[in-house]
Amino acid sequence: MVNAKRWALALTALLSYRTFVSAVVEVKVQGSNFVNNVTSNRFQIIGVAYQPGGSAAYGMGSDPLSNGTLCLRDAALMQSLGVNTIRIYNLDPTLDHDMCVSIFNAVGIYMLIDVNSPLPNESLNPGDLSGSYSSTYLNHIFAVVEAFHNYPNILGFFSGNEVMNNVPSGGTVPPYIRAVTRDLNDYIAKHSPKQIPVGYSAADVKDILTDSWAYLSCAINGQASDPSRIAFFGLNSYSWCGPTSPSANYVASSYDKLVEDFSNTTIPIFFSEYGCNKVEPRVFDEVPVLYGNMTSVMSGGLVYEYYQQIANNFGLVWLYDNGTAQIKVDYDNLQSQYNKLDITTLQKGNMSAITIQPAHCSDDLIQSAQFSTSFMLPSVPDGGQDLIDNGVKNPNNGKLISVTQTSVSLPVFGSNGGQLKNLAIKPLADNESNTPNGQDTSGSTTSGSITASVAQPSPTNKNSCSRVKGSLAFAGIVAFAAILL
């Protein structure tokens, strides 16, 4: 019955794409790799965190994917940067995201989406787990699934972000993370046209890091299909601070320990955030290591973050209230590092990594005495099973639409103050994803001429962007639909 419904949903989704000529290929999880569903090439995440406006802007009638003009500008800069994935933390499932998502799809950029929000009843509260794990909460996260499951460039959902942020939380939170993951997977199985992986983004709490991964990725029933088992594990890591910092090497940053600790992973692992800013401007000298020494275990990462906020200085681009944007030197440095990557080598898969099976959940997987060893998960809260069985009411299902505007109308300036001219997205052919392309957007060379104009808006007009902690083609339809099932 589920397969029949998924068949119908897949046909509906595909029909909605018939006016748009290009769509990225589904990327799926196979063992410890992300894999392109058509070419079988390994997919390495080359990405950035994307949350313009920050958590404070959530619930104000807009979100990062609701303004096509801004998304067009940012997609053009990201395409030039070389990223293939963005992570978005807070999204309103009632808004129209079609244009923004279609723009990012056109340039071959996938999305990793957090289903939680900073508002009450829209995330798990570590201090009130049983109270916050409610049907109201499930209605919100399922509505996010409904809003995005039709889009081909959805890479996955995060069921939580840093919900376990200290050692004590490791004793109480894990069963609830697995319960939310179970509920999301059960809902996706019934209501999505395709399978979409669900994972978790972990805080870098050394004492419980490997336990978090082991607990969430094992199979309670011994089967990889266990719906409460995460499909990927993200790590928010800022341990490499270069180039003058003592931690700017493979050993001092503990990158070697990460490779050792996760060497037998049965799911993809990647940095869901990285990019220490203790030394500025950031030069991102960890990039060749992440996409070199660590690829036996790691599947890439997402730099934190795209927009600059005054408070933390992690951004790659300044954004001003008048829509003007200015690239930072950090962007140039990251672009330079990405341009050195050997994409062909990164796409080579490891067959042994694709076929490995998960461990059976047991006490001996857990090392910390303070970490939960209970695999008895909370039952679905009252009213939750009805949502899973029948779906949320009046879901706002997104769909791809035609992107006709490719030129960026908003002024964008290079790091040297010169205005970038002829900035535009370059739609890719069917089944392509974005890759580093050797461009230089520093202000000396770009996809057009540079003027001597300088951006001089007041620093007080710069918008902030902050992360949220503790939240959780028409021909050949039949053949393509079969791939989705």
C-alpha positions as MATLAB code, in Angstrom:
seq = 'MVNAKRWALALTALLSYRTFVSAVVEVKVQGSNFVNNVTSNRFQIIGVAYQPGGSAAYGMGSDPLSNGTLCLRDAALMQSLGVNTIRIYNLDPTLDHDMCVSIFNAVGIYMLIDVNSPLPNESLNPGDLSGSYSSTYLNHIFAVVEAFHNYPNILGFFSGNEVMNNVPSGGTVPPYIRAVTRDLNDYIAKHSPKQIPVGYSAADVKDILTDSWAYLSCAINGQASDPSRIAFFGLNSYSWCGPTSPSANYVASSYDKLVEDFSNTTIPIFFSEYGCNKVEPRVFDEVPVLYGNMTSVMSGGLVYEYYQQIANNFGLVWLYDNGTAQIKVDYDNLQSQYNKLDITTLQKGNMSAITIQPAHCSDDLIQSAQFSTSFMLPSVPDGGQDLIDNGVKNPNNGKLISVTQTSVSLPVFGSNGGQLKNLAIKPLADNESNTPNGQDTSGSTTSGSITASVAQPSPTNKNSCSRVKGSLAFAGIVAFAAILL';
ca = [
       0.000    0.000    0.000;
       2.834    2.376    0.860;
       4.588    1.581   -2.438;
       1.385    2.232   -4.398;
       0.918    5.590   -2.716;
       4.563    6.490   -3.239;
       4.139    5.593   -6.964;
       1.234    8.039   -7.224;
       3.131   10.728   -5.334;
       6.168   10.234   -7.548;
       4.102   10.680  -10.718;
       2.498   13.818   -9.307;
       5.871   15.256   -8.392;
       7.339   14.476  -11.800;
       4.400   16.021  -13.624;
       4.995   19.228  -11.684;
       8.528   19.389  -13.176;
       7.475   19.207  -16.838;
       7.925   22.947  -17.510;
      11.430   22.990  -16.083;
      14.154   21.482  -18.241;
      16.800   20.846  -15.607;
      16.712   19.002  -12.331;
      19.445   17.553  -10.208;
      19.674   13.820   -9.731;
      18.565   12.248   -6.489;
      21.436   11.516   -4.154;
      20.882    8.558   -1.863;
      22.646    6.972    1.072;
      24.460    3.711    0.442;
      26.381    2.456    3.444;
      28.758    5.184    4.571;
      28.578    7.145    1.298;
      26.232    9.572   -0.392;
      25.839    8.261   -3.962;
      24.520    9.775   -7.188;
      21.511    7.642   -8.101;
      22.251    7.708  -11.853;
      26.046    7.664  -12.180;
      26.751    5.797   -8.905;
      29.530    8.330   -8.258;
      30.230    9.215   -4.656;
      28.789   12.579   -3.640;
      30.961   14.717   -1.397;
      29.283   17.638    0.350;
      30.970   20.934   -0.550;
      28.754   23.373    1.222;
      27.893   26.341    3.405;
      25.395   27.062    6.163;
      22.717   29.461    4.881;
      20.499   31.307    7.343;
      20.188   34.985    6.373;
      18.369   36.880    9.081;
      19.231   34.300   11.700;
      16.881   32.641   14.144;
      15.508   36.023   15.238;
      13.952   36.528   11.780;
      11.981   33.283   11.964;
       8.238   33.747   12.262;
       8.342   37.253   10.776;
       6.710   36.312    7.458;
       9.854   35.364    5.573;
      12.657   32.823    5.729;
      15.901   32.119    3.813;
      14.041   30.475    0.902;
      11.078   32.814    0.475;
      12.579   35.748   -1.495;
      13.559   34.828   -5.050;
      15.470   38.064   -5.685;
      17.775   37.458   -2.741;
      18.118   33.753   -3.523;
      19.117   34.576   -7.110;
      21.934   36.790   -5.867;
      23.115   34.239   -3.327;
      22.846   31.299   -5.722;
      25.032   33.164   -8.233;
      27.682   33.771   -5.573;
      27.468   30.204   -4.289;
      27.711   28.771   -7.794;
      30.855   30.812   -8.340;
      32.168   29.745   -4.947;
      31.807   26.102   -5.982;
      29.383   24.730   -3.401;
      26.955   21.895   -4.114;
      25.003   21.935   -0.836;
      23.472   24.440    1.563;
      22.181   23.862    5.056;
      19.137   25.850    6.172;
      18.248   25.880    9.863;
      14.815   27.535   10.189;
      12.096   27.338    7.554;
       8.418   28.247    7.699;
       6.424   25.415    6.036;
       3.521   27.766    5.257;
       5.561   30.019    2.931;
       6.150   29.712   -0.827;
       9.670   28.365   -1.437;
       9.234   27.345   -5.092;
      11.273   30.110   -6.726;
      14.228   29.933   -4.348;
      14.435   26.159   -4.413;
      14.063   26.147   -8.218;
      16.930   28.624   -8.498;
      19.230   26.521   -6.336;
      18.145   23.411   -8.250;
      18.960   25.157  -11.558;
      22.560   25.714  -10.455;
      22.972   22.200   -9.054;
      22.858   22.944   -5.341;
      21.253   20.523   -2.884;
      19.629   21.338    0.450;
      20.023   19.878    3.928;
      17.133   21.107    6.037;
      16.624   21.267    9.777;
      12.987   20.454   10.572;
      12.986   22.298   13.896;
      12.615   25.984   14.708;
      13.444   28.269   17.656;
       9.779   28.785   18.566;
       7.997   26.922   21.377;
       6.417   23.593   20.341;
       8.602   23.461   17.232;
      11.677   21.770   18.716;
      12.633   19.301   21.424;
      13.383   20.909   24.750;
      16.160   18.997   26.546;
      14.764   20.299   29.842;
      11.243   19.042   29.097;
      11.586   16.160   26.688;
       8.264   14.438   27.360;
       6.367   17.727   27.277;
       7.954   19.072   24.109;
       7.672   15.723   22.270;
       4.008   16.278   21.357;
       1.620   16.006   18.405;
       1.866   19.789   18.018;
       5.614   19.434   17.567;
       5.180   16.525   15.162;
       2.665   18.529   13.131;
       5.325   21.219   12.613;
       8.157   18.926   11.553;
       5.845   16.890    9.288;
       4.664   20.147    7.658;
       8.314   20.934    6.872;
       8.606   17.519    5.214;
       5.465   18.226    3.169;
       6.823   21.600    2.074;
      10.064   20.149    0.693;
       9.662   16.467   -0.202;
       8.704   17.125   -3.850;
      11.871   19.036   -4.653;
      14.561   16.923   -6.386;
      17.420   18.780   -4.691;
      16.476   17.828   -1.148;
      19.464   15.893    0.202;
      18.104   15.176    3.665;
      16.519   16.385    6.874;
      18.143   16.946   10.254;
      15.960   15.645   13.080;
      17.956   17.704   15.556;
      20.879   20.058   15.996;
      23.060   19.907   19.111;
      20.219   18.690   21.312;
      22.913   16.824   23.225;
      25.212   19.728   24.053;
      26.802   18.491   27.277;
      27.550   15.209   29.017;
      24.402   15.077   31.200;
      22.109   15.517   28.178;
      23.622   12.334   26.775;
      21.872   10.451   29.550;
      18.326   11.581   28.691;
      18.057   12.914   25.151;
      19.163    9.994   22.872;
      15.933    7.922   22.966;
      13.947   11.014   22.006;
      16.207   11.754   19.038;
      15.656    8.204   17.822;
      11.890    8.573   18.371;
      11.756   11.778   16.301;
      13.872   10.127   13.602;
      11.487    7.138   13.600;
       8.438    9.371   13.269;
       9.988   11.382   10.434;
      10.965    8.233    8.536;
       7.501    6.714    9.034;
       5.873    9.912    7.768;
       8.183   10.135    4.752;
       7.442    6.491    3.875;
       3.712    7.226    3.751;
       3.595   10.710    2.296;
       6.726   11.449    0.248;
       7.181   10.506   -3.435;
      10.692    9.337   -2.626;
      12.779    8.200    0.275;
      14.584   11.103    1.949;
      17.295   10.365    4.520;
      17.027   11.730    8.053;
      20.124   12.448   10.128;
      21.405   14.300   13.164;
      23.813   17.221   13.661;
      25.971   16.816   16.765;
      27.796   19.251   18.998;
      31.504   18.553   19.352;
      31.296   17.317   22.939;
      34.300   14.992   22.962;
      33.165   12.854   25.912;
      29.932   11.755   24.216;
      30.644   12.270   20.503;
      31.352    8.672   19.520;
      28.595    7.446   21.835;
      26.117    9.781   20.107;
      27.114    8.364   16.721;
      27.088    4.742   17.914;
      23.733    5.060   19.699;
      21.933    6.822   16.865;
      23.366    4.759   13.972;
      22.966    1.216   15.309;
      19.927   -0.892   14.421;
      17.608   -1.834   17.279;
      16.096   -4.647   15.222;
      19.403   -5.552   13.599;
      18.216   -4.262   10.209;
      19.517   -1.239    8.299;
      15.874   -0.362    7.592;
      15.207    0.401   11.286;
      13.253    3.703   11.006;
      14.670    5.064   14.271;
      18.240    4.772   12.952;
      19.783    7.955   11.525;
      20.908    7.825    7.894;
      23.808   10.262    8.334;
      25.741   11.954   11.139;
      26.811   15.584   11.025;
      29.433   17.042   13.340;
      29.721   20.742   14.154;
      33.501   21.051   14.519;
      35.739   24.085   14.986;
      38.929   22.374   16.156;
      41.162   23.374   13.192;
      42.150   27.031   13.565;
      44.745   28.155   11.051;
      47.193   28.943    9.772;
      49.150   30.336   12.716;
      47.208   28.518   15.425;
      48.846   25.466   17.087;
      45.743   23.434   16.137;
      46.198   23.989   12.386;
      47.373   20.483   11.570;
      45.945   17.002   11.198;
      46.935   15.794   14.663;
      46.566   18.896   16.856;
      43.072   19.503   15.462;
      42.135   15.896   16.356;
      41.149   15.257   12.749;
      43.263   12.092   12.909;
      41.242   10.965   15.935;
      37.987   11.547   14.083;
      39.148    9.318   11.232;
      40.216    6.658   13.736;
      37.055    6.814   15.849;
      34.668    6.706   12.893;
      36.666    4.267   10.729;
      33.941    1.601   10.918;
      30.999    3.907   10.276;
      28.032    2.428    8.466;
      26.508    5.839    7.597;
      27.894    8.990    5.952;
      29.673   11.366    8.334;
      30.443   14.972    7.495;
      31.053   18.335    9.114;
      27.591   19.894    9.449;
      29.459   23.054   10.485;
      33.168   23.920   10.358;
      35.453   26.916    9.970;
      37.146   28.196   13.138;
      37.635   31.993   13.134;
      40.246   32.437   15.859;
      42.693   33.456   13.115;
      41.308   36.020   10.651;
      40.771   36.255    7.825;
      40.101   32.548    7.600;
      42.243   30.776    5.020;
      40.469   27.403    5.244;
      43.671   25.364    5.134;
      41.680   22.435    6.548;
      39.849   22.062    3.208;
      42.565   20.032    1.408;
      42.751   17.767    4.468;
      38.994   17.243    4.721;
      38.845   16.387    1.022;
      42.153   14.486    1.119;
      43.301   12.521    4.163;
      39.823   12.197    5.604;
      37.761   10.972    2.630;
      38.023    7.351    3.713;
      35.581    8.313    6.467;
      34.272   11.822    5.867;
      31.805   12.912    3.176;
      32.790   16.589    3.117;
      31.337   19.457    5.086;
      29.499   22.761    5.335;
      31.363   25.950    6.169;
      29.746   28.086    8.824;
      28.436   30.434    7.499;
      27.404   32.263    4.312;
      26.295   35.584    5.846;
      28.432   37.709    8.128;
      26.961   38.710   11.432;
      28.640   41.395   13.499;
      28.551   39.368   16.702;
      30.528   36.305   15.653;
      32.483   37.129   12.462;
      31.954   33.751   10.810;
      30.511   35.029    7.524;
      31.720   34.888    3.937;
      29.523   37.746    2.655;
      28.273   41.016    4.170;
      24.586   41.779    3.598;
      23.188   45.298    3.884;
      19.597   46.388    4.451;
      19.381   47.943    0.990;
      20.090   44.565   -0.662;
      23.723   45.342   -1.385;
      26.176   42.532   -0.662;
      29.949   42.541   -0.349;
      32.244   39.541   -0.488;
      34.769   39.113    2.308;
      38.352   37.921    1.894;
      37.211   34.716    3.635;
      35.023   33.984    0.584;
      37.974   34.490   -1.758;
      40.160   32.211    0.339;
      37.538   29.468    0.480;
      36.951   29.742   -3.270;
      40.687   29.365   -3.848;
      40.798   26.238   -1.686;
      37.777   24.697   -3.432;
      39.340   25.373   -6.854;
      42.262   23.119   -5.913;
      40.065   20.068   -5.262;
      40.248   17.044   -7.570;
      36.537   16.413   -8.092;
      37.088   13.305  -10.224;
      39.000   11.643   -7.410;
      36.428   12.702   -4.838;
      33.668   11.046   -6.882;
      35.309    7.642   -6.752;
      33.335    5.339   -4.514;
      34.437    2.661   -2.103;
      32.376   -0.478   -2.770;
      33.119   -1.919    0.675;
      31.729    1.258    2.238;
      28.501    0.861    0.257;
      27.729   -2.682    1.405;
      28.532   -2.511    5.133;
      25.759   -3.265    7.623;
      24.963   -1.472   10.891;
      25.786   -2.829   14.319;
      22.999   -4.330   16.413;
      22.189   -1.926   19.243;
      23.593   -3.067   22.567;
      25.087   -1.682   25.772;
      28.643   -2.493   24.747;
      28.530    0.109   21.961;
      28.485    2.875   24.597;
      31.690    3.945   26.357;
      30.601    6.739   28.687;
      28.987    5.690   31.963;
      26.751    8.761   31.780;
      25.403    8.083   28.284;
      22.054    6.353   27.771;
      22.110    2.626   27.074;
      18.318    2.369   26.842;
      16.934    1.509   23.425;
      13.335    1.573   24.671;
      12.019    4.547   22.732;
       9.162    6.858   23.717;
       5.849    5.937   22.138;
       4.376    8.257   19.535;
       2.545   11.004   21.492;
      -1.240   11.251   21.506;
      -2.478   12.363   18.095;
       0.895   11.705   16.458;
      -0.001    8.373   14.857;
      -3.031    9.929   13.168;
      -0.698   12.534   11.641;
       1.639    9.797   10.444;
      -1.196    7.729    8.981;
      -3.295   10.501    7.431;
      -0.878   13.383    7.004;
      -1.013   16.970    8.191;
      -4.034   19.013    7.187;
      -3.747   21.306    4.151;
      -0.056   20.633    3.463;
       1.848   23.261    1.523;
       3.536   21.028   -1.073;
       6.351   22.746   -2.928;
       7.139   22.189   -6.599;
       9.746   23.257   -9.125;
       8.843   26.206  -11.316;
      10.468   27.741  -14.370;
      13.375   30.090  -13.674;
      13.456   32.784  -16.346;
      15.483   35.474  -14.549;
      19.181   34.644  -14.435;
      20.858   38.042  -14.047;
      21.351   39.464  -10.561;
      19.797   42.924  -10.205;
      21.148   43.732   -6.733;
      24.595   45.350   -6.412;
      27.350   42.979   -5.270;
      30.894   44.093   -4.514;
      34.133   42.168   -4.395;
      36.392   42.110   -1.361;
      38.476   44.941   -2.896;
      35.385   47.180   -3.243;
      34.976   46.769   -7.011;
      31.435   46.094   -8.167;
      30.848   42.727   -9.837;
      29.260   43.184  -13.239;
      27.163   40.693  -15.212;
      26.697   38.536  -12.147;
      24.214   35.797  -13.012;
      23.378   32.177  -12.374;
      24.356   29.697  -15.068;
      21.693   26.957  -15.194;
      23.199   23.512  -15.526;
      22.131   20.684  -17.803;
      19.942   17.852  -16.545;
      21.482   15.683  -13.849;
      24.426   17.966  -13.078;
      25.439   19.286   -9.686;
      27.604   22.317   -9.045;
      31.362   21.928   -8.638;
      34.283   24.328   -8.108;
      34.938   25.863  -11.512;
      38.121   27.878  -11.186;
      36.373   31.266  -10.961;
      37.857   34.135   -9.014;
      35.340   36.590   -7.585;
      37.810   38.586   -5.521;
      37.346   41.720   -7.606;
      40.329   41.218   -9.908;
      38.607   38.789  -12.262;
      35.015   37.621  -12.505;
      32.294   36.713  -15.013;
      32.245   40.299  -16.259;
      33.887   43.659  -15.883;
      34.670   45.412  -12.591;
      34.023   49.041  -11.807;
      35.769   51.206   -9.251;
      32.556   51.658   -7.268;
      32.896   50.946   -3.580;
      30.169   49.759   -1.199;
      29.942   52.180    1.716;
      26.726   51.510    3.652;
      26.842   52.007    7.394;
      27.941   48.946    9.393;
      24.850   49.442   11.547;
      22.747   48.364    8.563;
      24.335   44.944    8.289;
      21.892   42.150    8.984;
      22.725   39.438   11.471;
      22.655   35.701   10.990;
      22.823   33.211   13.836;
      22.477   29.466   14.142;
      19.907   27.756   16.323;
      21.190   25.518   19.096;
      19.328   22.594   20.550;
      16.726   22.340   17.797;
      16.047   19.616   16.595;
      11.893   15.706  -16.735;
       8.635   14.460  -18.235;
       9.843   11.917  -20.887;
      10.575    8.594  -19.325;
       8.377    9.181  -16.310;
       7.868    5.529  -15.520;
      11.589    4.795  -15.571;
      12.462    7.822  -13.474;
       9.659    7.184  -11.021;
      11.013    3.679  -10.530;
      14.304    5.222   -9.414;
      12.469    7.223   -6.777;
      10.714    4.187   -5.339;
];
